[in-house]
Protein backbone atom coordinates (compact mmCIF):
# COMPACT_ATOMS: atom_id res chain seq x y z
CA UNK A 1 0.00 0.00 0.00
CA UNK A 2 1.22 3.49 -0.88
CA UNK A 3 0.39 6.43 1.38
CA UNK A 4 0.81 9.92 -0.10
CA UNK A 5 1.37 12.95 2.13
CA UNK A 6 1.30 16.40 0.59
CA UNK A 7 2.46 19.68 2.03
CA UNK A 8 0.11 22.53 1.08
CA UNK A 9 1.27 26.15 1.34
CA UNK A 10 3.96 26.64 -1.28
CA UNK A 11 3.38 23.15 -2.67
CA UNK A 12 -0.21 23.46 -3.84
CA UNK A 13 -0.13 27.27 -3.76
CA UNK A 14 1.99 30.01 -5.31
CA UNK A 15 3.54 31.30 -2.09
CA UNK A 16 5.02 34.41 -3.69
CA UNK A 17 1.72 35.64 -5.12
CA UNK A 18 -0.38 34.54 -2.16
CA UNK A 19 2.09 35.99 0.34
CA UNK A 20 2.08 39.58 -0.96
CA UNK A 21 -0.49 40.82 1.60
CA UNK A 22 1.56 39.11 4.31
CA UNK A 23 4.74 40.89 3.23
CA UNK A 24 3.03 44.26 2.89
CA UNK A 25 1.36 44.01 6.29
CA UNK A 26 4.50 42.72 8.00
CA UNK A 27 6.58 45.61 6.62
CA UNK A 28 3.97 48.09 7.82
CA UNK A 29 4.25 46.62 11.32
CA UNK A 30 8.06 46.68 11.20
CA UNK A 31 7.99 50.31 10.09
CA UNK A 32 5.93 51.20 13.15
CA UNK A 33 8.18 49.17 15.47
CA UNK A 34 11.24 50.93 14.06
CA UNK A 35 9.65 54.31 14.74
CA UNK A 36 9.64 55.25 11.07
CA UNK A 37 6.85 57.03 9.18
CA UNK A 38 4.31 54.93 7.27
CA UNK A 39 5.48 54.03 3.78
CA UNK A 40 9.11 54.80 4.65
CA UNK A 41 11.21 54.17 1.52
CA UNK A 42 14.27 53.18 3.56
CA UNK A 43 12.42 50.25 5.13
CA UNK A 44 11.25 49.06 1.71
CA UNK A 45 14.77 49.38 0.31
CA UNK A 46 16.23 47.34 3.17
CA UNK A 47 13.69 44.58 2.55
CA UNK A 48 14.68 44.39 -1.11
CA UNK A 49 18.38 44.43 -0.23
CA UNK A 50 18.15 41.58 2.28
CA UNK A 51 15.96 39.48 -0.02
CA UNK A 52 18.58 39.86 -2.77
CA UNK A 53 21.38 38.81 -0.39
CA UNK A 54 19.42 35.70 0.62
CA UNK A 55 18.65 34.76 -2.99
CA UNK A 56 22.30 35.15 -4.00
CA UNK A 57 23.59 32.81 -1.27
CA UNK A 58 20.77 30.66 0.17
CA UNK A 59 23.26 28.31 1.82
CA UNK A 60 24.53 31.16 4.01
CA UNK A 61 21.11 32.47 5.05
CA UNK A 62 19.17 29.88 7.07
CA UNK A 63 15.86 30.39 8.76
CA UNK A 64 16.51 30.21 12.50
CA UNK A 65 14.02 28.62 14.87
CA UNK A 66 14.79 28.50 18.60
CA UNK A 67 18.30 29.61 17.72
CA UNK A 68 18.94 26.77 15.26
CA UNK A 69 19.17 26.69 11.47
CA UNK A 70 16.21 24.57 10.38
CA UNK A 71 15.48 25.62 6.78
CA UNK A 72 16.71 27.92 4.02
CA UNK A 73 15.23 31.40 4.41
CA UNK A 74 14.99 31.97 0.67
CA UNK A 75 12.21 29.54 -0.19
CA UNK A 76 9.09 31.58 0.56
CA UNK A 77 8.08 35.05 1.78
CA UNK A 78 7.06 33.78 5.22
CA UNK A 79 10.53 32.47 6.06
CA UNK A 80 12.31 35.25 4.19
CA UNK A 81 10.60 37.91 6.26
CA UNK A 82 12.35 36.89 9.50
CA UNK A 83 15.92 37.82 8.45
CA UNK A 84 14.51 40.91 6.78
CA UNK A 85 12.80 41.86 10.02
CA UNK A 86 15.92 41.24 12.08
CA UNK A 87 17.98 43.48 9.80
CA UNK A 88 15.43 46.29 10.06
CA UNK A 89 15.05 46.03 13.83
CA UNK A 90 18.83 45.89 14.28
CA UNK A 91 19.27 48.96 12.09
CA UNK A 92 16.92 51.03 14.24
CA UNK A 93 17.78 49.49 17.62
CA UNK A 94 14.24 48.23 18.16
CA UNK A 95 13.16 45.27 20.30
CA UNK A 96 16.65 44.23 21.37
CA UNK A 97 15.62 41.21 23.49
CA UNK A 98 16.07 38.02 21.41
CA UNK A 99 13.25 36.31 23.33
CA UNK A 100 10.77 39.14 22.83
CA UNK A 101 11.79 39.54 19.21
CA UNK A 102 11.40 35.83 18.52
CA UNK A 103 7.93 35.73 20.04
CA UNK A 104 6.83 38.78 18.08
CA UNK A 105 8.28 37.86 14.69
CA UNK A 106 7.47 34.15 14.69
CA UNK A 107 4.25 34.40 16.64
CA UNK A 108 2.20 37.58 16.79
CA UNK A 109 3.24 39.26 13.54
CA UNK A 110 3.28 36.00 11.59
CA UNK A 111 -0.20 34.94 12.68
CA UNK A 112 -1.68 38.44 12.31
CA UNK A 113 -0.37 38.97 8.79
CA UNK A 114 -0.93 35.37 7.62
CA UNK A 115 -4.65 35.99 8.14
CA UNK A 116 -4.45 38.60 5.38
CA UNK A 117 -3.65 35.88 2.83
CA UNK A 118 -6.67 33.70 3.53
CA UNK A 119 -9.22 35.66 1.53
CA UNK A 120 -7.49 35.16 -1.80
CA UNK A 121 -5.68 31.81 -2.11
CA UNK A 122 -3.47 31.57 -5.20
CA UNK A 123 -3.03 28.00 -6.37
CA UNK A 124 -0.26 26.56 -8.50
CA UNK A 125 -1.24 25.68 -12.05
CA UNK A 126 -2.85 22.25 -12.16
CA UNK A 127 -3.34 21.91 -8.38
CA UNK A 128 -7.07 21.20 -8.62
CA UNK A 129 -6.75 18.69 -11.44
CA UNK A 130 -3.92 16.86 -9.69
CA UNK A 131 -5.79 16.62 -6.39
CA UNK A 132 -8.91 15.42 -8.18
CA UNK A 133 -6.85 12.69 -9.85
CA UNK A 134 -5.98 11.39 -6.38
CA UNK A 135 -9.61 10.66 -5.51
CA UNK A 136 -9.85 7.25 -3.85
CA UNK A 137 -6.11 7.12 -3.12
CA UNK A 138 -4.64 7.07 0.38
CA UNK A 139 -3.77 10.78 0.47
CA UNK A 140 -3.28 13.26 3.32
CA UNK A 141 -2.25 16.89 3.76
CA UNK A 142 0.30 17.54 6.53
CA UNK A 143 1.12 21.20 7.04
CA UNK A 144 2.66 23.63 9.49
CA UNK A 145 -0.30 25.92 8.87
CA UNK A 146 -3.63 26.08 10.67
CA UNK A 147 -5.72 22.97 9.95
CA UNK A 148 -8.94 24.90 9.33
CA UNK A 149 -7.22 27.55 7.19
CA UNK A 150 -5.85 24.90 4.83
CA UNK A 151 -9.16 23.02 4.79
CA UNK A 152 -10.77 26.32 3.81
CA UNK A 153 -8.33 26.71 0.91
CA UNK A 154 -9.15 23.20 -0.29
CA UNK A 155 -12.86 24.05 -0.14
CA UNK A 156 -12.16 27.20 -2.20
CA UNK A 157 -10.22 25.16 -4.75
CA UNK A 158 -13.06 22.63 -4.89
CA UNK A 159 -15.38 25.43 -6.06
CA UNK A 160 -13.01 25.99 -8.99
CA UNK A 161 -12.24 22.32 -9.63
CA UNK A 162 -15.03 20.18 -8.12
CA UNK A 163 -14.07 16.78 -6.77
CA UNK A 164 -11.49 17.49 -4.06
CA UNK A 165 -13.67 18.40 -1.06
CA UNK A 166 -12.99 14.92 0.38
CA UNK A 167 -9.50 16.14 1.29
CA UNK A 168 -10.78 18.76 3.75
CA UNK A 169 -11.13 16.07 6.44
CA UNK A 170 -7.64 14.76 5.67
CA UNK A 171 -5.70 17.85 6.72
CA UNK A 172 -3.34 17.56 9.65
CA UNK A 173 -2.10 21.01 10.62
CA UNK A 174 0.30 22.43 13.20
CA UNK A 175 2.88 19.82 12.17
CA UNK A 176 5.74 21.79 13.77
CA UNK A 177 8.19 20.79 11.07
CA UNK A 178 10.56 23.45 12.42
CA UNK A 179 10.90 21.78 15.82
CA UNK A 180 14.03 19.70 16.42
CA UNK A 181 13.98 17.32 19.41
CA UNK A 182 17.48 16.10 20.23
CA UNK A 183 16.14 13.79 22.95
CA UNK A 184 14.24 11.75 20.34
CA UNK A 185 16.57 9.20 18.73
CA UNK A 186 14.34 7.25 16.34
CA UNK A 187 15.76 9.24 13.42
CA UNK A 188 19.40 10.01 12.59
CA UNK A 189 20.54 13.33 14.01
CA UNK A 190 21.53 14.97 10.75
CA UNK A 191 22.12 14.68 7.04
CA UNK A 192 25.00 16.08 5.00
CA UNK A 193 24.02 17.77 1.74
CA UNK A 194 26.62 18.68 -0.85
CA UNK A 195 26.78 22.44 -1.32
CA UNK A 196 25.53 23.19 2.19
CA UNK A 197 28.13 23.75 4.91
CA UNK A 198 25.76 23.15 7.81
CA UNK A 199 24.00 19.82 8.48
CA UNK A 200 20.30 19.29 7.83
CA UNK A 201 18.75 18.48 11.22
CA UNK A 202 16.46 15.44 11.07
CA UNK A 203 14.95 14.91 14.51
CA UNK A 204 11.59 16.57 13.81
CA UNK A 205 9.64 14.47 16.27
CA UNK A 206 6.28 16.28 16.14
CA UNK A 207 6.18 15.98 12.35
CA UNK A 208 7.27 12.34 12.53
CA UNK A 209 4.52 11.48 15.00
CA UNK A 210 1.83 12.81 12.66
CA UNK A 211 3.23 10.76 9.77
CA UNK A 212 3.55 7.71 12.01
CA UNK A 213 -0.10 7.98 13.09
CA UNK A 214 -1.25 8.20 9.46
CA UNK A 215 0.84 5.16 8.53
CA UNK A 216 -0.32 3.14 11.53
CA UNK A 217 -3.97 3.81 10.66
CA UNK A 218 -3.32 2.58 7.11
CA UNK A 219 -1.32 -0.46 8.24
CA UNK A 220 1.69 0.93 6.39
CA UNK A 221 5.35 1.71 7.06
CA UNK A 222 7.72 4.51 6.05
CA UNK A 223 8.78 2.34 3.11
CA UNK A 224 5.19 2.72 1.81
CA UNK A 225 5.21 6.51 2.23
CA UNK A 226 5.59 9.17 -0.45
CA UNK A 227 5.93 12.79 0.69
CA UNK A 228 5.67 15.76 -1.67
CA UNK A 229 6.61 19.26 -0.57
CA UNK A 230 8.36 22.44 -1.65
CA UNK A 231 11.07 22.66 1.04
CA UNK A 232 13.40 19.66 1.23
CA UNK A 233 14.72 20.50 4.68
CA UNK A 234 11.29 20.90 6.30
CA UNK A 235 9.02 18.58 4.36
CA UNK A 236 11.20 15.83 2.97
CA UNK A 237 14.52 15.27 4.75
CA UNK A 238 13.22 13.44 7.82
CA UNK A 239 10.78 11.17 5.91
CA UNK A 240 13.54 10.36 3.41
CA UNK A 241 15.85 9.37 6.28
CA UNK A 242 13.10 7.09 7.61
CA UNK A 243 12.77 5.28 4.26
CA UNK A 244 10.12 7.24 2.35
CA UNK A 245 10.20 8.36 -1.27
CA UNK A 246 10.09 12.14 -1.70
CA UNK A 247 9.14 14.63 -4.40
CA UNK A 248 10.41 18.21 -4.33
CA UNK A 249 8.07 20.72 -5.99
CA UNK A 250 10.60 23.32 -7.04
CA UNK A 251 10.22 27.05 -7.63
CA UNK A 252 12.60 29.83 -8.65
CA UNK A 253 13.53 30.15 -4.95
CA UNK A 254 14.47 26.49 -4.39
CA UNK A 255 18.19 26.33 -3.52
CA UNK A 256 20.35 24.58 -6.08
CA UNK A 257 21.77 22.22 -3.45
CA UNK A 258 18.25 20.96 -2.65
CA UNK A 259 17.49 20.42 -6.34
CA UNK A 260 20.73 18.50 -6.84
CA UNK A 261 20.36 16.32 -3.76
CA UNK A 262 16.82 15.23 -4.58
CA UNK A 263 17.61 14.66 -8.26
CA UNK A 264 20.56 12.44 -7.42
CA UNK A 265 18.90 10.44 -4.65
CA UNK A 266 17.42 7.07 -5.73
CA UNK A 267 14.24 7.74 -3.72
CA UNK A 268 13.95 11.38 -4.76
CA UNK A 269 12.17 13.14 -7.61
CA UNK A 270 12.32 16.78 -8.69
CA UNK A 271 8.78 17.75 -9.69
CA UNK A 272 8.37 20.56 -12.21
CA UNK A 273 4.66 20.00 -12.91
CA UNK A 274 2.05 18.96 -10.34
CA UNK A 275 0.56 16.60 -12.92
CA UNK A 276 3.55 14.33 -12.27
CA UNK A 277 2.54 13.65 -8.66
CA UNK A 278 -0.12 10.88 -9.03
CA UNK A 279 2.09 8.71 -11.24
CA UNK A 280 5.16 9.32 -9.09
CA UNK A 281 3.28 8.28 -5.96
CA UNK A 282 1.04 5.50 -7.19
CA UNK A 283 2.60 4.38 -10.45
C-alpha positions as CSV (number, residue, x, y, z in Angstrom):
1,X,0.0,0.0,0.0
2,X,1.2,3.5,-0.9
3,X,0.4,6.4,1.4
4,X,0.8,9.9,-0.1
5,X,1.4,12.9,2.1
6,X,1.3,16.4,0.6
7,X,2.5,19.7,2.0
8,X,0.1,22.5,1.1
9,X,1.3,26.2,1.3
10,X,4.0,26.6,-1.3
11,X,3.4,23.2,-2.7
12,X,-0.2,23.5,-3.8
13,X,-0.1,27.3,-3.8
14,X,2.0,30.0,-5.3
15,X,3.5,31.3,-2.1
16,X,5.0,34.4,-3.7
17,X,1.7,35.6,-5.1
18,X,-0.4,34.5,-2.2
19,X,2.1,36.0,0.3
20,X,2.1,39.6,-1.0
21,X,-0.5,40.8,1.6
22,X,1.6,39.1,4.3
23,X,4.7,40.9,3.2
24,X,3.0,44.3,2.9
25,X,1.4,44.0,6.3
26,X,4.5,42.7,8.0
27,X,6.6,45.6,6.6
28,X,4.0,48.1,7.8
29,X,4.2,46.6,11.3
30,X,8.1,46.7,11.2
31,X,8.0,50.3,10.1
32,X,5.9,51.2,13.1
33,X,8.2,49.2,15.5
34,X,11.2,50.9,14.1
35,X,9.6,54.3,14.7
36,X,9.6,55.2,11.1
37,X,6.8,57.0,9.2
38,X,4.3,54.9,7.3
39,X,5.5,54.0,3.8
40,X,9.1,54.8,4.6
41,X,11.2,54.2,1.5
42,X,14.3,53.2,3.6
43,X,12.4,50.2,5.1
44,X,11.2,49.1,1.7
45,X,14.8,49.4,0.3
46,X,16.2,47.3,3.2
47,X,13.7,44.6,2.6
48,X,14.7,44.4,-1.1
49,X,18.4,44.4,-0.2
50,X,18.1,41.6,2.3
51,X,16.0,39.5,0.0
52,X,18.6,39.9,-2.8
53,X,21.4,38.8,-0.4
54,X,19.4,35.7,0.6
55,X,18.7,34.8,-3.0
56,X,22.3,35.2,-4.0
57,X,23.6,32.8,-1.3
58,X,20.8,30.7,0.2
59,X,23.3,28.3,1.8
60,X,24.5,31.2,4.0
61,X,21.1,32.5,5.1
62,X,19.2,29.9,7.1
63,X,15.9,30.4,8.8
64,X,16.5,30.2,12.5
65,X,14.0,28.6,14.9
66,X,14.8,28.5,18.6
67,X,18.3,29.6,17.7
68,X,18.9,26.8,15.3
69,X,19.2,26.7,11.5
70,X,16.2,24.6,10.4
71,X,15.5,25.6,6.8
72,X,16.7,27.9,4.0
73,X,15.2,31.4,4.4
74,X,15.0,32.0,0.7
75,X,12.2,29.5,-0.2
76,X,9.1,31.6,0.6
77,X,8.1,35.1,1.8
78,X,7.1,33.8,5.2
79,X,10.5,32.5,6.1
80,X,12.3,35.3,4.2
81,X,10.6,37.9,6.3
82,X,12.4,36.9,9.5
83,X,15.9,37.8,8.5
84,X,14.5,40.9,6.8
85,X,12.8,41.9,10.0
86,X,15.9,41.2,12.1
87,X,18.0,43.5,9.8
88,X,15.4,46.3,10.1
89,X,15.0,46.0,13.8
90,X,18.8,45.9,14.3
91,X,19.3,49.0,12.1
92,X,16.9,51.0,14.2
93,X,17.8,49.5,17.6
94,X,14.2,48.2,18.2
95,X,13.2,45.3,20.3
96,X,16.6,44.2,21.4
97,X,15.6,41.2,23.5
98,X,16.1,38.0,21.4
99,X,13.3,36.3,23.3
100,X,10.8,39.1,22.8
101,X,11.8,39.5,19.2
102,X,11.4,35.8,18.5
103,X,7.9,35.7,20.0
104,X,6.8,38.8,18.1
105,X,8.3,37.9,14.7
106,X,7.5,34.2,14.7
107,X,4.2,34.4,16.6
108,X,2.2,37.6,16.8
109,X,3.2,39.3,13.5
110,X,3.3,36.0,11.6
111,X,-0.2,34.9,12.7
112,X,-1.7,38.4,12.3
113,X,-0.4,39.0,8.8
114,X,-0.9,35.4,7.6
115,X,-4.7,36.0,8.1
116,X,-4.4,38.6,5.4
117,X,-3.6,35.9,2.8
118,X,-6.7,33.7,3.5
119,X,-9.2,35.7,1.5
120,X,-7.5,35.2,-1.8
121,X,-5.7,31.8,-2.1
122,X,-3.5,31.6,-5.2
123,X,-3.0,28.0,-6.4
124,X,-0.3,26.6,-8.5
125,X,-1.2,25.7,-12.0
126,X,-2.8,22.3,-12.2
127,X,-3.3,21.9,-8.4
128,X,-7.1,21.2,-8.6
129,X,-6.8,18.7,-11.4
130,X,-3.9,16.9,-9.7
131,X,-5.8,16.6,-6.4
132,X,-8.9,15.4,-8.2
133,X,-6.9,12.7,-9.9
134,X,-6.0,11.4,-6.4
135,X,-9.6,10.7,-5.5
136,X,-9.9,7.3,-3.8
137,X,-6.1,7.1,-3.1
138,X,-4.6,7.1,0.4
139,X,-3.8,10.8,0.5
140,X,-3.3,13.3,3.3
141,X,-2.2,16.9,3.8
142,X,0.3,17.5,6.5
143,X,1.1,21.2,7.0
144,X,2.7,23.6,9.5
145,X,-0.3,25.9,8.9
146,X,-3.6,26.1,10.7
147,X,-5.7,23.0,10.0
148,X,-8.9,24.9,9.3
149,X,-7.2,27.6,7.2
150,X,-5.8,24.9,4.8
151,X,-9.2,23.0,4.8
152,X,-10.8,26.3,3.8
153,X,-8.3,26.7,0.9
154,X,-9.2,23.2,-0.3
155,X,-12.9,24.0,-0.1
156,X,-12.2,27.2,-2.2
157,X,-10.2,25.2,-4.8
158,X,-13.1,22.6,-4.9
159,X,-15.4,25.4,-6.1
160,X,-13.0,26.0,-9.0
161,X,-12.2,22.3,-9.6
162,X,-15.0,20.2,-8.1
163,X,-14.1,16.8,-6.8
164,X,-11.5,17.5,-4.1
165,X,-13.7,18.4,-1.1
166,X,-13.0,14.9,0.4
167,X,-9.5,16.1,1.3
168,X,-10.8,18.8,3.8
169,X,-11.1,16.1,6.4
170,X,-7.6,14.8,5.7
171,X,-5.7,17.8,6.7
172,X,-3.3,17.6,9.7
173,X,-2.1,21.0,10.6
174,X,0.3,22.4,13.2
175,X,2.9,19.8,12.2
176,X,5.7,21.8,13.8
177,X,8.2,20.8,11.1
178,X,10.6,23.5,12.4
179,X,10.9,21.8,15.8
180,X,14.0,19.7,16.4
181,X,14.0,17.3,19.4
182,X,17.5,16.1,20.2
183,X,16.1,13.8,23.0
184,X,14.2,11.8,20.3
185,X,16.6,9.2,18.7
186,X,14.3,7.3,16.3
187,X,15.8,9.2,13.4
188,X,19.4,10.0,12.6
189,X,20.5,13.3,14.0
190,X,21.5,15.0,10.8
191,X,22.1,14.7,7.0
192,X,25.0,16.1,5.0
193,X,24.0,17.8,1.7
194,X,26.6,18.7,-0.9
195,X,26.8,22.4,-1.3
196,X,25.5,23.2,2.2
197,X,28.1,23.7,4.9
198,X,25.8,23.1,7.8
199,X,24.0,19.8,8.5
200,X,20.3,19.3,7.8
201,X,18.7,18.5,11.2
202,X,16.5,15.4,11.1
203,X,14.9,14.9,14.5
204,X,11.6,16.6,13.8
205,X,9.6,14.5,16.3
206,X,6.3,16.3,16.1
207,X,6.2,16.0,12.3
208,X,7.3,12.3,12.5
209,X,4.5,11.5,15.0
210,X,1.8,12.8,12.7
211,X,3.2,10.8,9.8
212,X,3.6,7.7,12.0
213,X,-0.1,8.0,13.1
214,X,-1.3,8.2,9.5
215,X,0.8,5.2,8.5
216,X,-0.3,3.1,11.5
217,X,-4.0,3.8,10.7
218,X,-3.3,2.6,7.1
219,X,-1.3,-0.5,8.2
220,X,1.7,0.9,6.4
221,X,5.4,1.7,7.1
222,X,7.7,4.5,6.0
223,X,8.8,2.3,3.1
224,X,5.2,2.7,1.8
225,X,5.2,6.5,2.2
226,X,5.6,9.2,-0.4
227,X,5.9,12.8,0.7
228,X,5.7,15.8,-1.7
229,X,6.6,19.3,-0.6
230,X,8.4,22.4,-1.6
231,X,11.1,22.7,1.0
232,X,13.4,19.7,1.2
233,X,14.7,20.5,4.7
234,X,11.3,20.9,6.3
235,X,9.0,18.6,4.4
236,X,11.2,15.8,3.0
237,X,14.5,15.3,4.8
238,X,13.2,13.4,7.8
239,X,10.8,11.2,5.9
240,X,13.5,10.4,3.4
241,X,15.9,9.4,6.3
242,X,13.1,7.1,7.6
243,X,12.8,5.3,4.3
244,X,10.1,7.2,2.3
245,X,10.2,8.4,-1.3
246,X,10.1,12.1,-1.7
247,X,9.1,14.6,-4.4
248,X,10.4,18.2,-4.3
249,X,8.1,20.7,-6.0
250,X,10.6,23.3,-7.0
251,X,10.2,27.1,-7.6
252,X,12.6,29.8,-8.6
253,X,13.5,30.2,-5.0
254,X,14.5,26.5,-4.4
255,X,18.2,26.3,-3.5
256,X,20.4,24.6,-6.1
257,X,21.8,22.2,-3.5
258,X,18.2,21.0,-2.7
259,X,17.5,20.4,-6.3
260,X,20.7,18.5,-6.8
261,X,20.4,16.3,-3.8
262,X,16.8,15.2,-4.6
263,X,17.6,14.7,-8.3
264,X,20.6,12.4,-7.4
265,X,18.9,10.4,-4.6
266,X,17.4,7.1,-5.7
267,X,14.2,7.7,-3.7
268,X,13.9,11.4,-4.8
269,X,12.2,13.1,-7.6
270,X,12.3,16.8,-8.7
271,X,8.8,17.8,-9.7
272,X,8.4,20.6,-12.2
273,X,4.7,20.0,-12.9
274,X,2.1,19.0,-10.3
275,X,0.6,16.6,-12.9
276,X,3.6,14.3,-12.3
277,X,2.5,13.6,-8.7
278,X,-0.1,10.9,-9.0
279,X,2.1,8.7,-11.2
280,X,5.2,9.3,-9.1
281,X,3.3,8.3,-6.0
282,X,1.0,5.5,-7.2
283,X,2.6,4.4,-10.5
